[in-house]
Amino acid sequence: MPMIALVSTSRPENANLRWRRRCFHRAVIAGACVASATACSSVTTALFGPPRARVRSISIQADNGANLNTACAIDFVFVYDASAQPALPATAPEWFIKRDLLRVALGRQIDVLSVSIAPGMTSGLLDLPSRHSDALRVLGFANYLAASGQQGANLSAYQHLKVRLMSTAITFSDE
């Protein structure tokens, strides 16, 4: 019996059809990528929950003459529930007036780490709340005398947060 070999011949119309199919598949994949990019944040949130704060350590350095040469109270607020966010004030003076009431009202939705530091001192690493890695946001409020240091700060993006207290200002950096 004679042997028959099947040989694929590439005729121009087959090549054209394959090229159109490839273009169609690429267009479908590109469309899926664009659609997934726009829905990515909602899909990520649905699968893994909302994004978490990155803070894993905090240290404080108070320069000589910090806070106009006065000890400074600083509160770090770890927020675990997004519904608590609207209740939190934007400024430190407002935070320190409402702090006790907010701690009771918000309960386990927040943890507050309170620190007091004198000018010329360094804190070393602070002991963070046990569930700090679950925080959605970390906010900072310093009881500063100068108005420039009284604004609350969203510290969520810092991983190894270093707070520096100066005479009339506060800076934040990632170590």
Order of alpha helices (4+ residues) and beta strands (2+ residues): alpha-beta-alpha-beta-alpha-beta-beta-beta-beta-beta-beta
